[in-house]
């Protein structure tokens, strides 16, 4: 999560989308102000985003080493039972550090569970599974061969069955595919109203 301090009432304003806003409103005093001085938070921890970005490579390496250590605790080579307290502590540390590192992204991304998405190119409409979504694009898992889609292919996406927002129609282009039938699609040429509906959808499912 990201947060910034309201200059009028000194209350914290929190939103995962603050990096994508030029200004925001304070829910306490109602004042509108430029987004500046962002902090990244995870549980009880907060760190200035600028400082985090400056040391991003060090924190990334720390996260990698901690995950390796966690695996050793969970599966000791001597065959003994895992040290439950150490495992729980390292699990908590890893999840907190992962959440902090997510704050380094310029575009907030939400992982989606069990959501079917429809899409079409020049061929027949198809369906896949929505893996994650940001304000700039999506990753989907195709039910057909993703490799058949070439980079630069224009795609129309349909996210439906949303109770409070309704169906969202999005234009995008394929930017990558994998041999595991996953497709990366970047949004293009979408109206401001559509982009706002994507933000609302992301906040609802996070």
Residue pairs with C-beta under 8 A, 6 or more apart in sequence:
1 14
1 15
1 16
1 40
1 41
1 42
1 99
1 103
2 14
2 15
2 16
2 17
2 18
2 19
2 38
2 39
2 40
2 41
2 49
2 103
3 12
3 13
3 14
3 15
3 18
3 38
3 39
3 41
3 46
4 12
4 13
4 18
4 24
4 35
4 36
4 37
4 38
4 39
5 11
5 12
5 13
5 37
6 12
6 13
6 26
6 28
6 29
6 31
6 33
7 31
7 33
8 26
8 29
8 31
8 33
9 26
9 28
9 29
9 31
11 26
11 28
11 29
13 24
13 25
13 26
13 27
14 41
15 21
15 24
16 108
16 202
16 203
16 206
17 108
17 135
17 199
17 202
17 203
18 24
18 35
18 38
19 38
19 49
19 105
19 106
19 107
19 108
20 106
20 107
20 108
20 135
21 35
22 34
22 35
23 32
23 33
23 34
23 35
24 32
24 33
24 35
25 31
25 32
26 32
26 33
37 48
38 48
38 49
38 50
39 46
39 47
39 48
39 49
40 46
40 47
40 48
40 49
40 52
40 100
40 103
40 104
41 103
42 96
42 97
42 99
42 100
42 103
43 96
43 99
45 96
45 100
47 100
49 103
49 104
52 59
52 100
52 101
52 103
52 104
53 104
56 101
56 104
59 97
59 100
59 101
60 101
62 97
63 94
63 97
63 98
63 101
66 90
66 93
66 94
66 97
67 94
69 90
70 87
70 90
70 91
70 94
73 82
73 83
73 86
73 87
73 90
74 82
74 87
75 82
76 82
102 108
102 109
107 134
107 135
107 136
108 134
108 135
108 202
109 132
109 133
109 134
110 132
110 133
110 134
110 202
110 205
110 206
111 131
111 132
112 130
112 131
112 132
112 133
112 205
114 129
115 129
115 130
115 159
115 205
116 127
116 128
116 129
116 130
117 127
117 128
117 129
117 130
117 138
117 140
117 157
117 158
117 159
118 125
118 126
118 127
118 157
118 158
118 160
119 125
119 126
119 127
119 128
119 140
119 155
119 156
119 157
119 158
119 185
120 126
120 155
120 156
121 149
121 153
121 154
121 155
121 156
126 142
126 143
126 144
127 143
128 140
128 141
128 142
128 143
128 183
129 140
129 141
129 143
130 138
130 139
130 140
130 159
131 138
131 139
131 140
131 141
131 182
132 138
132 139
133 139
133 198
133 201
133 202
134 202
135 187
135 195
135 198
135 199
135 202
136 186
136 187
137 172
137 175
137 184
137 185
137 186
137 187
138 157
138 172
138 184
138 185
138 187
139 182
139 183
139 184
139 185
140 182
140 183
140 185
141 180
141 181
141 182
141 183
142 149
142 181
142 182
142 183
143 181
144 181
145 181
146 177
146 178
146 179
146 180
146 181
146 182
146 183
147 177
147 179
147 181
149 155
149 174
149 177
149 183
150 174
151 174
151 175
151 176
151 177
152 173
152 174
153 173
153 174
154 171
154 172
154 173
155 171
155 172
155 173
155 174
155 185
156 169
156 170
156 171
156 172
157 168
157 169
157 170
157 171
157 172
157 185
158 167
158 168
158 169
158 170
159 167
159 168
159 170
159 201
160 167
160 168
161 167
162 168
162 201
162 204
164 200
164 204
165 197
165 200
165 201
165 204
168 194
168 197
168 198
168 201
169 194
170 187
170 190
170 194
170 198
171 187
171 188
171 189
171 190
172 185
172 186
172 187
172 188
173 185
173 186
173 188
174 183
174 184
174 185
175 184
175 185
175 186
176 183
176 184
177 183
177 184
187 195
187 198
190 198
